[in-house]
């Protein structure tokens, strides 16, 4: 018996691979994982205390417009791509662009918001 192998055309392989890539990219958002933290709450070993997202309402990090919703006792800002444990976030960055550059996309599954 002669064995016949089906050969895939290169265009079929390329298109199939692009479909897999598109599905993978759409499953994860392009925004990095972020937490609203109080910049004044940092402690060695714990990090920054995670506060309500309403304290960080507004756009990206450093936006002056978001200050209206902050309470006076909280200097809240978005903290990206961090490890969250027991209500504290550490090993992250306040720079959204830096978080994206280092691969901090929202698919890590590290904690809830």
N, CA, C and O atoms as a Tinker XYZ file with bonds, in Angstrom:
   452  protein
     1  N      0.822000   -1.188000    0.000000    73     2
     2  CA     0.000000    0.000000    0.000000    64     1     3
     3  C      0.862000    1.246000    0.000000    63     2     4     5
     4  O      1.827000    1.356000    0.756000    81     3
     5  N      0.520000    2.120000   -0.805000    73     3     6
     6  CA     1.244000    3.381000   -0.861000    64     5     7
     7  C      0.576000    4.376000    0.086000    63     6     8     9
     8  O     -0.636000    4.586000    0.058000    81     7
     9  N      1.403000    4.966000    0.906000    73     7    10
    10  CA     0.862000    5.960000    1.828000    64     9    11
    11  C      0.828000    7.310000    1.137000    63    10    12    13
    12  O      1.789000    7.726000    0.489000    81    11
    13  N     -0.284000    7.972000    1.288000    73    11    14
    14  CA    -0.386000    9.307000    0.721000    64    13    15
    15  C     -0.481000   10.305000    1.870000    63    14    16    17
    16  O     -1.275000   10.143000    2.797000    81    15
    17  N      0.315000   11.296000    1.787000    73    15    18
    18  CA     0.306000   12.350000    2.802000    64    17    19
    19  C     -0.307000   13.595000    2.198000    63    18    20    21
    20  O     -0.028000   13.974000    1.061000    81    19
    21  N     -1.122000   14.192000    2.974000    73    19    22
    22  CA    -1.731000   15.430000    2.531000    64    21    23
    23  C     -0.778000   16.569000    2.840000    63    22    24    25
    24  O     -0.354000   16.742000    3.983000    81    23
    25  N     -0.451000   17.327000    1.839000    73    23    26
    26  CA     0.450000   18.454000    2.036000    64    25    27
    27  C     -0.383000   19.728000    2.138000    63    26    28    29
    28  O     -1.245000   20.001000    1.303000    81    27
    29  N     -0.107000   20.475000    3.156000    73    27    30
    30  CA    -0.811000   21.737000    3.333000    64    29    31
    31  C     -0.103000   22.829000    2.560000    63    30    32    33
    32  O      1.125000   22.898000    2.531000    81    31
    33  N     -0.870000   23.652000    1.956000    73    31    34
    34  CA    -0.300000   24.785000    1.251000    64    33    35
    35  C      0.216000   25.793000    2.265000    63    34    36    37
    36  O     -0.324000   25.913000    3.365000    81    35
    37  N      1.229000   26.491000    1.902000    73    35    38
    38  CA     1.808000   27.469000    2.831000    64    37    39
    39  C      0.798000   28.552000    3.202000    63    38    40    41
    40  O      0.820000   29.053000    4.326000    81    39
    41  N     -0.075000   28.915000    2.284000    73    39    42
    42  CA    -1.075000   29.947000    2.600000    64    41    43
    43  C     -2.067000   29.436000    3.640000    63    42    44    45
    44  O     -2.546000   30.218000    4.460000    81    43
    45  N     -2.385000   28.147000    3.627000    73    43    46
    46  CA    -3.282000   27.568000    4.618000    64    45    47
    47  C     -2.642000   27.604000    6.001000    63    46    48    49
    48  O     -3.304000   27.922000    6.989000    81    47
    49  N     -1.377000   27.284000    6.066000    73    47    50
    50  CA    -0.661000   27.300000    7.337000    64    49    51
    51  C     -0.572000   28.722000    7.889000    63    50    52    53
    52  O     -0.785000   28.943000    9.081000    81    51
    53  N     -0.258000   29.680000    7.022000    73    51    54
    54  CA    -0.135000   31.070000    7.444000    64    53    55
    55  C     -1.472000   31.598000    7.942000    63    54    56    57
    56  O     -1.538000   32.222000    9.001000    81    55
    57  N     -2.534000   31.354000    7.189000    73    55    58
    58  CA    -3.853000   31.850000    7.589000    64    57    59
    59  C     -4.329000   31.189000    8.885000    63    58    60    61
    60  O     -4.934000   31.848000    9.731000    81    59
    61  N     -4.062000   29.914000    9.040000    73    59    62
    62  CA    -4.422000   29.229000   10.285000    64    61    63
    63  C     -3.662000   29.783000   11.469000    63    62    64    65
    64  O     -4.226000   29.977000   12.545000    81    63
    65  N     -2.382000   30.036000   11.270000    73    63    66
    66  CA    -1.564000   30.610000   12.341000    64    65    67
    67  C     -2.010000   32.008000   12.720000    63    66    68    69
    68  O     -1.983000   32.374000   13.895000    81    67
    69  N     -2.422000   32.794000   11.732000    73    67    70
    70  CA    -2.890000   34.151000   12.024000    64    69    71
    71  C     -4.208000   34.113000   12.783000    63    70    72    73
    72  O     -4.461000   34.972000   13.628000    81    71
    73  N     -5.046000   33.131000   12.493000    73    71    74
    74  CA    -6.301000   32.994000   13.228000    64    73    75
    75  C     -6.054000   32.673000   14.691000    63    74    76    77
    76  O     -6.719000   33.219000   15.572000    81    75
    77  N     -5.102000   31.792000   14.949000    73    75    78
    78  CA    -4.746000   31.441000   16.326000    64    77    79
    79  C     -4.186000   32.663000   17.044000    63    78    80    81
    80  O     -4.535000   32.919000   18.196000    81    79
    81  N     -3.324000   33.414000   16.374000    73    79    82
    82  CA    -2.741000   34.612000   16.959000    64    81    83
    83  C     -3.819000   35.659000   17.258000    63    82    84    85
    84  O     -3.796000   36.286000   18.317000    81    83
    85  N     -4.750000   35.848000   16.340000    73    83    86
    86  CA    -5.826000   36.820000   16.549000    64    85    87
    87  C     -6.699000   36.424000   17.738000    63    86    88    89
    88  O     -7.107000   37.284000   18.518000    81    87
    89  N     -6.984000   35.152000   17.879000    73    87    90
    90  CA    -7.788000   34.683000   19.014000    64    89    91
    91  C     -7.054000   34.902000   20.322000    63    90    92    93
    92  O     -7.661000   35.289000   21.321000    81    91
    93  N     -5.764000   34.659000   20.326000    73    91    94
    94  CA    -4.975000   34.851000   21.548000    64    93    95
    95  C     -4.921000   36.315000   21.944000    63    94    96    97
    96  O     -5.038000   36.642000   23.125000    81    95
    97  N     -4.747000   37.192000   20.980000    73    95    98
    98  CA    -4.661000   38.618000   21.277000    64    97    99
    99  C     -5.997000   39.195000   21.716000    63    98   100   101
   100  O     -6.035000   40.075000   22.576000    81    99
   101  N     -7.093000   38.713000   21.141000    73    99   102
   102  CA    -8.391000   39.255000   21.535000    64   101   103
   103  C     -8.831000   38.731000   22.898000    63   102   104   105
   104  O     -9.671000   39.350000   23.551000    81   103
   105  N     -8.286000   37.614000   23.333000    73   103   106
   106  CA    -8.632000   37.083000   24.649000    64   105   107
   107  C     -8.050000   37.952000   25.751000    63   106   108   109
   108  O     -8.618000   38.020000   26.841000    81   107
   109  N     -6.945000   38.608000   25.496000    73   107   110
   110  CA    -6.310000   39.487000   26.482000    64   109   111
   111  C     -6.438000   40.915000   25.994000    63   110   112   113
   112  O     -6.174000   41.200000   24.825000    81   111
   113  N     -6.835000   41.805000   26.865000    73   111   114
   114  CA    -6.942000   43.197000   26.481000    64   113   115
   115  C     -5.574000   43.805000   26.269000    63   114   116   117
   116  O     -4.565000   43.263000   26.721000    81   115
   117  N     -5.542000   44.921000   25.585000    73   115   118
   118  CA    -4.262000   45.582000   25.366000    64   117   119
   119  C     -3.896000   46.485000   26.541000    63   118   120   121
   120  O     -2.789000   47.022000   26.594000    81   119
   121  N     -4.818000   46.651000   27.473000    73   119   122
   122  CA    -4.522000   47.449000   28.654000    64   121   123
   123  C     -3.843000   46.582000   29.698000    63   122   124   125
   124  O     -4.245000   45.440000   29.919000    81   123
   125  N     -2.816000   47.120000   30.341000    73   123   126
   126  CA    -2.156000   46.342000   31.388000    64   125   127
   127  C     -3.043000   46.227000   32.622000    63   126   128   129
   128  O     -3.942000   47.042000   32.827000    81   127
   129  N     -2.791000   45.230000   33.424000    73   127   130
   130  CA    -3.501000   45.029000   34.673000    64   129   131
   131  C     -3.213000   46.216000   35.585000    63   130   132   133
   132  O     -2.056000   46.615000   35.722000    81   131
   133  N     -4.237000   46.787000   36.210000    73   131   134
   134  CA    -4.008000   47.959000   37.045000    64   133   135
   135  C     -4.833000   47.893000   38.321000    63   134   136   137
   136  O     -5.898000   47.276000   38.369000    81   135
   137  N     -4.312000   48.543000   39.347000    73   135   138
   138  CA    -4.986000   48.656000   40.631000    64   137   139
   139  C     -4.909000   50.106000   41.071000    63   138   140   141
   140  O     -3.915000   50.783000   40.808000    81   139
   141  N     -5.939000   50.586000   41.732000    73   139   142
   142  CA    -5.922000   51.918000   42.299000    64   141   143
   143  C     -5.286000   51.812000   43.683000    63   142   144   145
   144  O     -5.767000   51.069000   44.538000    81   143
   145  N     -4.207000   52.555000   43.899000    73   143   146
   146  CA    -3.494000   52.489000   45.176000    64   145   147
   147  C     -3.308000   53.887000   45.751000    63   146   148   149
   148  O     -3.369000   54.886000   45.035000    81   147
   149  N     -3.082000   53.934000   47.047000    73   147   150
   150  CA    -2.770000   55.178000   47.741000    64   149   151
   151  C     -1.252000   55.335000   47.757000    63   150   152   153
   152  O     -0.554000   54.544000   48.390000    81   151
   153  N     -0.743000   56.343000   47.071000    73   151   154
   154  CA     0.709000   56.566000   46.986000    64   153   155
   155  C      1.334000   56.853000   48.350000    63   154   156   157
   156  O      2.527000   56.618000   48.543000    81   155
   157  N      0.550000   57.354000   49.290000    73   155   158
   158  CA     1.072000   57.694000   50.608000    64   157   159
   159  C      1.087000   56.513000   51.574000    63   158   160   161
   160  O      1.490000   56.668000   52.727000    81   159
   161  N      0.658000   55.343000   51.126000    73   159   162
   162  CA     0.498000   54.210000   52.039000    64   161   163
   163  C      1.600000   53.166000   51.934000    63   162   164   165
   164  O      1.469000   52.092000   52.522000    81   163
   165  N      2.663000   53.434000   51.220000    73   163   166
   166  CA     3.694000   52.415000   50.984000    64   165   167
   167  C      4.362000   51.971000   52.278000    63   166   168   169
   168  O      4.775000   52.791000   53.097000    81   167
   169  N      4.460000   50.659000   52.444000    73   167   170
   170  CA     5.223000   50.084000   53.550000    64   169   171
   171  C      6.143000   49.006000   52.988000    63   170   172   173
   172  O      5.767000   48.258000   52.085000    81   171
   173  N      7.335000   48.939000   53.529000    73   171   174
   174  CA     8.310000   47.949000   53.102000    64   173   175
   175  C      7.776000   46.559000   53.404000    63   174   176   177
   176  O      7.341000   46.290000   54.524000    81   175
   177  N      7.803000   45.688000   52.429000    73   175   178
   178  CA     7.323000   44.326000   52.610000    64   177   179
   179  C      5.884000   44.120000   52.176000    63   178   180   181
   180  O      5.494000   43.007000   51.824000    81   179
   181  N      5.080000   45.198000   52.197000    73   179   182
   182  CA     3.689000   45.079000   51.763000    64   181   183
   183  C      3.449000   45.769000   50.428000    63   182   184   185
   184  O      2.806000   45.204000   49.543000    81   183
   185  N      3.954000   46.969000   50.280000    73   183   186
   186  CA     3.730000   47.742000   49.078000    64   185   187
   187  C      2.713000   48.832000   49.318000    63   186   188   189
   188  O      2.652000   49.394000   50.412000    81   187
   189  N      1.901000   49.144000   48.297000    73   187   190
   190  CA     0.899000   50.199000   48.365000    64   189   191
   191  C     -0.458000   49.602000   48.694000    63   190   192   193
   192  O     -0.810000   48.538000   48.184000    81   191
   193  N     -1.222000   50.277000   49.540000    73   191   194
   194  CA    -2.561000   49.823000   49.896000    64   193   195
   195  C     -3.493000   50.043000   48.710000    63   194   196   197
   196  O     -3.549000   51.140000   48.154000    81   195
   197  N     -4.221000   49.002000   48.326000    73   195   198
   198  CA    -5.195000   49.090000   47.244000    64   197   199
   199  C     -6.443000   49.792000   47.786000    63   198   200   201
   200  O     -6.965000   49.419000   48.836000    81   199
   201  N     -6.914000   50.809000   47.063000    73   199   202
   202  CA    -8.106000   51.556000   47.456000    64   201   203
   203  C     -9.154000   51.418000   46.355000    63   202   204   205
   204  O     -8.887000   50.839000   45.302000    81   203
   205  N    -10.327000   51.947000   46.603000    73   203   206
   206  CA   -11.429000   51.862000   45.650000    64   205   207
   207  C    -11.066000   52.525000   44.327000    63   206   208   209
   208  O    -10.410000   53.566000   44.300000    81   207
   209  N    -11.501000   51.911000   43.231000    73   207   210
   210  CA   -11.232000   52.452000   41.900000    64   209   211
   211  C    -11.794000   53.860000   41.722000    63   210   212   213
   212  O    -11.274000   54.632000   40.915000    81   211
   213  N    -12.841000   54.204000   42.460000    73   211   214
   214  CA   -13.429000   55.547000   42.300000    64   213   215
   215  C    -12.434000   56.648000   42.685000    63   214   216   217
   216  O    -12.577000   57.790000   42.246000    81   215
   217  N    -11.434000   56.315000   43.498000    73   215   218
   218  CA   -10.404000   57.282000   43.853000    64   217   219
   219  C     -9.475000   57.578000   42.684000    63   218   220   221
   220  O     -8.804000   58.610000   42.672000    81   219
   221  N     -9.430000   56.690000   41.707000    73   219   222
   222  CA    -8.565000   56.855000   40.537000    64   221   223
   223  C     -9.368000   57.119000   39.277000    63   222   224   225
   224  O     -8.850000   56.938000   38.175000    81   223
   225  N    -10.602000   57.537000   39.408000    73   223   226
   226  CA   -11.429000   57.720000   38.219000    64   225   227
   227  C    -10.770000   58.692000   37.267000    63   226   228   229
   228  O    -10.126000   59.656000   37.681000    81   227
   229  N    -10.935000   58.431000   36.027000    73   227   230
   230  CA   -10.312000   59.256000   35.004000    64   229   231
   231  C     -9.431000   58.415000   34.119000    63   230   232   233
   232  O     -9.480000   57.186000   34.168000    81   231
   233  N     -8.638000   59.057000   33.323000    73   231   234
   234  CA    -7.831000   58.381000   32.316000    64   233   235
   235  C     -6.571000   57.767000   32.847000    63   234   236   237
   236  O     -6.578000   57.055000   33.851000    81   235
   237  N     -5.491000   58.047000   32.164000    73   235   238
   238  CA    -4.224000   57.398000   32.468000    64   237   239
   239  C     -3.538000   58.029000   33.659000    63   238   240   241
   240  O     -3.984000   59.047000   34.188000    81   239
   241  N     -2.460000   57.418000   34.068000    73   239   242
   242  CA    -1.670000   57.888000   35.204000    64   241   243
   243  C     -1.201000   59.309000   34.982000    63   242   244   245
   244  O     -0.768000   59.663000   33.886000    81   243
   245  N     -1.284000   60.119000   36.012000    73   243   246
   246  CA    -0.798000   61.481000   35.921000    64   245   247
   247  C     -1.822000   62.482000   35.422000    63   246   248   249
   248  O     -1.500000   63.658000   35.253000    81   247
   249  N     -3.042000   62.045000   35.183000    73   247   250
   250  CA    -4.079000   62.941000   34.710000    64   249   251
   251  C     -4.488000   63.904000   35.822000    63   250   252   253
   252  O     -4.791000   63.474000   36.935000    81   251
   253  N     -4.497000   65.188000   35.530000    73   251   254
   254  CA    -4.859000   66.168000   36.544000    64   253   255
   255  C     -6.354000   66.205000   36.780000    63   254   256   257
   256  O     -6.798000   66.614000   37.853000    81   255
   257  N     -7.136000   65.789000   35.805000    73   255   258
   258  CA    -8.583000   65.848000   35.930000    64   257   259
   259  C     -9.155000   64.897000   36.959000    63   258   260   261
   260  O    -10.257000   65.132000   37.453000    81   259
   261  N     -8.459000   63.851000   37.296000    73   259   262
   262  CA    -9.014000   62.860000   38.219000    64   261   263
   263  C     -8.975000   63.326000   39.659000    63   262   264   265
   264  O     -9.613000   62.702000   40.507000    81   263
   265  N     -8.260000   64.392000   39.978000    73   263   266
   266  CA    -8.113000   64.860000   41.346000    64   265   267
   267  C     -9.423000   65.258000   41.990000    63   266   268   269
   268  O     -9.525000   65.265000   43.217000    81   267
   269  N    -10.421000   65.587000   41.201000    73   267   270
   270  CA   -11.705000   66.012000   41.740000    64   269   271
   271  C    -12.381000   64.913000   42.545000    63   270   272   273
   272  O    -13.103000   65.203000   43.499000    81   271
   273  N    -12.161000   63.660000   42.176000    73   271   274
   274  CA   -12.858000   62.574000   42.852000    64   273   275
   275  C    -12.046000   61.994000   44.016000    63   274   276   277
   276  O    -12.535000   61.117000   44.727000    81   275
   277  N    -10.851000   62.458000   44.212000    73   275   278
   278  CA   -10.011000   61.954000   45.296000    64   277   279
   279  C    -10.427000   62.551000   46.624000    63   278   280   281
   280  O    -10.851000   63.704000   46.698000    81   279
   281  N    -10.302000   61.759000   47.661000    73   279   282
   282  CA   -10.473000   62.337000   48.984000    64   281   283
   283  C     -9.155000   62.987000   49.378000    63   282   284   285
   284  O     -8.110000   62.653000   48.821000    81   283
   285  N     -9.193000   63.893000   50.312000    73   283   286
   286  CA    -7.977000   64.616000   50.674000    64   285   287
   287  C     -6.968000   63.732000   51.386000    63   286   288   289
   288  O     -5.769000   64.005000   51.326000    81   287
   289  N     -7.417000   62.688000   52.053000    73   287   290
   290  CA    -6.484000   61.836000   52.791000    64   289   291
   291  C     -5.832000   60.776000   51.902000    63   290   292   293
   292  O     -4.932000   60.062000   52.345000    81   291
   293  N     -6.280000   60.675000   50.661000    73   291   294
   294  CA    -5.767000   59.654000   49.756000    64   293   295
   295  C     -5.127000   60.296000   48.531000    63   294   296   297
   296  O     -5.754000   61.102000   47.843000    81   295
   297  N     -3.885000   59.936000   48.266000    73   295   298
   298  CA    -3.221000   60.349000   47.035000    64   297   299
   299  C     -3.247000   59.138000   46.111000    63   298   300   301
   300  O     -2.250000   58.428000   45.976000    81   299
   301  N     -4.389000   58.909000   45.479000    73   299   302
   302  CA    -4.604000   57.692000   44.701000    64   301   303
   303  C     -4.120000   57.848000   43.272000    63   302   304   305
   304  O     -4.198000   58.926000   42.682000    81   303
   305  N     -3.616000   56.744000   42.727000    73   303   306
   306  CA    -3.178000   56.710000   41.339000    64   305   307
   307  C     -3.199000   55.259000   40.864000    63   306   308   309
   308  O     -3.166000   54.334000   41.675000    81   307
   309  N     -3.256000   55.068000   39.551000    73   307   310
   310  CA    -3.228000   53.717000   38.990000    64   309   311
   311  C     -1.829000   53.133000   39.116000    63   310   312   313
   312  O     -0.839000   53.800000   38.815000    81   311
   313  N     -1.754000   51.896000   39.558000    73   311   314
   314  CA    -0.497000   51.161000   39.727000    64   313   315
   315  C     -0.614000   49.922000   38.848000    63   314   316   317
   316  O     -1.482000   49.078000   39.072000    81   315
   317  N      0.251000   49.813000   37.855000    73   315   318
   318  CA     0.124000   48.808000   36.804000    64   317   319
   319  C      1.017000   47.590000   37.039000    63   318   320   321
   320  O      2.105000   47.681000   37.607000    81   319
   321  N      0.506000   46.440000   36.574000    73   319   322
   322  CA     1.282000   45.200000   36.487000    64   321   323
   323  C      1.937000   44.831000   37.821000    63   322   324   325
   324  O      3.134000   44.549000   37.882000    81   323
   325  N      1.141000   44.837000   38.874000    73   323   326
   326  CA     1.680000   44.576000   40.211000    64   325   327
   327  C      1.241000   43.217000   40.734000    63   326   328   329
   328  O      0.305000   42.603000   40.221000    81   327
   329  N      1.934000   42.768000   41.761000    73   327   330
   330  CA     1.521000   41.585000   42.505000    64   329   331
   331  C      0.617000   42.074000   43.629000    63   330   332   333
   332  O      0.990000   42.987000   44.366000    81   331
   333  N     -0.571000   41.478000   43.770000    73   331   334
   334  CA    -1.512000   41.904000   44.795000    64   333   335
   335  C     -1.656000   40.795000   45.825000    63   334   336   337
   336  O     -1.902000   39.635000   45.495000    81   335
   337  N     -1.491000   41.198000   47.109000    73   335   338
   338  CA    -1.608000   40.229000   48.195000    64   337   339
   339  C     -2.134000   40.954000   49.427000    63   338   340   341
   340  O     -1.601000   41.986000   49.833000    81   339
   341  N     -3.189000   40.396000   50.012000    73   339   342
   342  CA    -3.773000   40.927000   51.252000    64   341   343
   343  C     -4.103000   42.422000   51.176000    63   342   344   345
   344  O     -3.899000   43.155000   52.143000    81   343
   345  N     -4.607000   42.864000   50.039000    73   343   346
   346  CA    -5.007000   44.253000   49.900000    64   345   347
   347  C     -3.879000   45.227000   49.617000    63   346   348   349
   348  O     -4.083000   46.440000   49.663000    81   347
   349  N     -2.693000   44.715000   49.325000    73   347   350
   350  CA    -1.542000   45.555000   49.002000    64   349   351
   351  C     -0.966000   45.139000   47.651000    63   350   352   353
   352  O     -0.985000   43.963000   47.289000    81   351
   353  N     -0.453000   46.124000   46.910000    73   351   354
   354  CA     0.135000   45.882000   45.594000    64   353   355
   355  C      1.603000   46.290000   45.616000    63   354   356   357
   356  O      1.956000   47.348000   46.137000    81   355
   357  N      2.455000   45.438000   45.045000    73   355   358
   358  CA     3.880000   45.764000   44.979000    64   357   359
   359  C      4.484000   45.234000   43.685000    63   358   360   361
   360  O      3.850000   44.476000   42.951000    81   359
   361  N      5.701000   45.641000   43.423000    73   359   362
   362  CA     6.481000   45.231000   42.247000    64   361   363
   363  C      5.828000   45.661000   40.942000    63   362   364   365
   364  O      5.941000   44.963000   39.934000    81   363
   365  N      5.150000   46.798000   40.947000    73   363   366
   366  CA     4.516000   47.314000   39.747000    64   365   367
   367  C      5.146000   48.629000   39.325000    63   366   368   369
   368  O      6.285000   48.938000   39.676000    81   367
   369  N      4.377000   49.395000   38.564000    73   367   370
   370  CA     4.847000   50.688000   38.082000    64   369   371
   371  C      3.664000   51.643000   37.974000    63   370   372   373
   372  O      2.538000   51.214000   37.720000    81   371
   373  N      3.914000   52.929000   38.164000    73   371   374
   374  CA     2.883000   53.939000   37.971000    64   373   375
   375  C      2.827000   54.390000   36.516000    63   374   376   377
   376  O      1.964000   55.191000   36.156000    81   375
   377  N      3.720000   53.898000   35.681000    73   375   378
   378  CA     3.771000   54.268000   34.270000    64   377   379
   379  C      3.061000   53.213000   33.428000    63   378   380   381
   380  O      3.507000   52.069000   33.347000    81   379
   381  N      1.948000   53.609000   32.799000    73   379   382
   382  CA     1.200000   52.676000   31.963000    64   381   383
   383  C      2.046000   52.191000   30.788000    63   382   384   385
   384  O      2.038000   51.002000   30.467000    81   383
   385  N      2.772000   53.100000   30.150000    73   383   386
   386  CA     3.572000   52.713000   28.984000    64   385   387
   387  C      4.690000   51.747000   29.377000    63   386   388   389
   388  O      5.027000   50.849000   28.605000    81   387
   389  N      5.261000   51.920000   30.554000    73   387   390
   390  CA     6.297000   50.994000   31.016000    64   389   391
   391  C      5.704000   49.604000   31.264000    63   390   392   393
   392  O      6.349000   48.593000   30.984000    81   391
   393  N      4.480000   49.555000   31.786000    73   391   394
   394  CA     3.824000   48.272000   32.041000    64   393   395
   395  C      3.557000   47.535000   30.733000    63   394   396   397
   396  O      3.726000   46.318000   30.661000    81   395
   397  N      3.144000   48.260000   29.707000    73   395   398
   398  CA     2.890000   47.645000   28.408000    64   397   399
   399  C      4.201000   47.170000   27.794000    63   398   400   401
   400  O      4.255000   46.084000   27.217000    81   399
   401  N      5.264000   47.974000   27.913000    73   399   402
   402  CA     6.568000   47.608000   27.354000    64   401   403
   403  C      7.118000   46.335000   27.975000    63   402   404   405
   404  O      7.781000   45.554000   27.293000    81   403
   405  N      6.857000   46.112000   29.243000    73   403   406
   406  CA     7.392000   44.920000   29.887000    64   405   407
   407  C      6.409000   43.758000   29.874000    63   406   408   409
   408  O      6.608000   42.764000   30.572000    81   407
   409  N      5.342000   43.882000   29.074000    73   407   410
   410  CA     4.424000   42.763000   28.885000    64   409   411
   411  C      3.384000   42.641000   29.965000    63   410   412   413
   412  O      2.916000   41.532000   30.222000    81   411
   413  N      2.998000   43.715000   30.609000    73   411   414
   414  CA     2.031000   43.645000   31.687000    64   413   415
   415  C      0.608000   43.728000   31.214000    63   414   416   417
   416  O     -0.097000   44.682000   31.541000    81   415
   417  N      0.168000   42.758000   30.454000    73   415   418
   418  CA    -1.197000   42.766000   29.947000    64   417   419
   419  C     -2.119000   42.077000   30.938000    63   418   420   421
   420  O     -1.671000   41.298000   31.779000    81   419
   421  N     -3.397000   42.367000   30.835000    73   419   422
   422  CA    -4.375000   41.923000   31.815000    64   421   423
   423  C     -4.784000   40.480000   31.754000    63   422   424   425
   424  O     -5.951000   40.184000   32.009000    81   423
   425  N     -3.904000   39.564000   31.435000    73   423   426
   426  CA    -4.237000   38.153000   31.380000    64   425   427
   427  C     -3.517000   37.336000   32.426000    63   426   428   429
   428  O     -3.536000   36.106000   32.373000    81   427
   429  N     -2.891000   37.986000   33.362000    73   427   430
   430  CA    -2.084000   37.251000   34.332000    64   429   431
   431  C     -2.927000   36.504000   35.342000    63   430   432   433
   432  O     -2.456000   35.529000   35.929000    81   431
   433  N     -4.167000   36.932000   35.565000    73   431   434
   434  CA    -5.029000   36.281000   36.525000    64   433   435
   435  C     -4.599000   36.526000   37.954000    63   434   436   437
   436  O     -4.936000   35.734000   38.833000    81   435
   437  N     -3.874000   37.583000   38.216000    73   435   438
   438  CA    -3.368000   37.832000   39.558000    64   437   439
   439  C     -4.325000   38.702000   40.343000    63   438   440   441
   440  O     -4.195000   39.926000   40.351000    81   439
   441  N     -5.267000   38.088000   40.991000    73   439   442
   442  CA    -6.167000   38.809000   41.879000    64   441   443
   443  C     -7.340000   39.438000   41.148000    63   442   444   445
   444  O     -7.377000   39.488000   39.919000    81   443
   445  N     -8.283000   39.909000   41.922000    73   443   446
   446  CA    -9.464000   40.526000   41.366000    64   445   447
   447  C     -9.469000   42.010000   41.635000    63   446   448   449
   448  O     -8.683000   42.509000   42.441000    81   447
   449  N    -10.361000   42.720000   40.956000    73   447   450
   450  CA   -10.362000   44.137000   41.083000    64   449   451
   451  C    -11.384000   44.634000   42.007000    63   450   452
   452  O    -11.497000   45.842000   42.211000    81   451
